[in-house]
């Protein structure tokens, strides 16, 4: 059966594919330790679950407005005002089935053939494929450890052409944990000033910060930049609500209305019950998030130190999110048991096959010299997993 050509431009999500393989191995009785999925191992806070239960008991189980219920949109507006000093109207807010859904609908509303979209690398795995599905062209700006995995104003200026339609920014970053400062965002904003370029700001890890870092959104730099920025966020990471599938976006009303139109034809409204839970997440007690971030900090400190103690690995200290992105290129060309480590994919396969540890190859994020490990898992898993990795790598020669 013939399928659309556009499907050949993209690949399945590598993070989800690795998690699925790890789960299959576990089902076979194999003790796999997974550092693959970006999913907090904490349970959804009780007050949020109780809000969902009340919604069910009260019969709030029908369709809602495509763009989300007013109560949740009001809570989102309050969150932006309180946390980000950003002001929006309800016509500028859309609630979707996760932040990924928001991003997909935004790309469909904005991009088409002939457009160029600037994406800093390392990048979240889905950005490129979302852009490719619109027939637009991703323009990747490479970054590295020396620059803190962040693009500079000069790099951005050099990447802009007459076809540039948008810039996608993710801070704190998946996979590197990099966080842009106010001054760094101001420099980027100066490059974008006066240009008809949309900024898509993916803020899903906003609350997961370390080193007393403060979060800054580029939309807050000035009114001109705010007028062409679309902010994407959600409840998945901050409130351990990955399975609830609630994300949201805020931006110019004329763009949001088109996003709503697209959403009306692909999913209609997000789950009614999950929307009620999200209201409680945004407006209720925030202490669980504080506790969760402190636990992530402890895990980060351990895993960075442990990885740097392994010969052939160099790991920077992330300032946000819950990932480490160690450089492993020094291991390329080494071999063990008749298999050679040629790249990050080969190394990831070696670790899964030999010591049953699942990591994600850096090639999936546009940086083949690295691998990504999520430390959104127990300290016990982290300790044993790093011990296994060390054992496997010491066997290489």
Protein Blocks (a to p, Z undefined) as FASTA:
>chain_A
ZZdfklmmpccdfklmmmmmmmmmmmnopacddfkbccdfbdcdfklmmmmmmmmmnopa
bccdfkbpfklmmmmmmmmmmmnopacdfklpccdebjklmmmmmmmmmgcehiacdddd
dddfklmmmmmmnopacddddddfknoopacfklmmmmpcfklmbdcddddddfkopacd
fklmmmmmmmmgopacdddddfklmmmcghhiacddfklmpmmlmmmcccdddfklmnop
mknopadddddfklmmmmmmmmmmmnmpadfklmmmmmmmmmmcfklmmmmmmmmmmmmm
mmmmmmmmpghiacdddfedjbdcddfklmgoiaeehiacfbfklmmmmmmmmnopacdd
fklnopakbccddfbbcfklmmmmmmmmmmmmmmpZZ
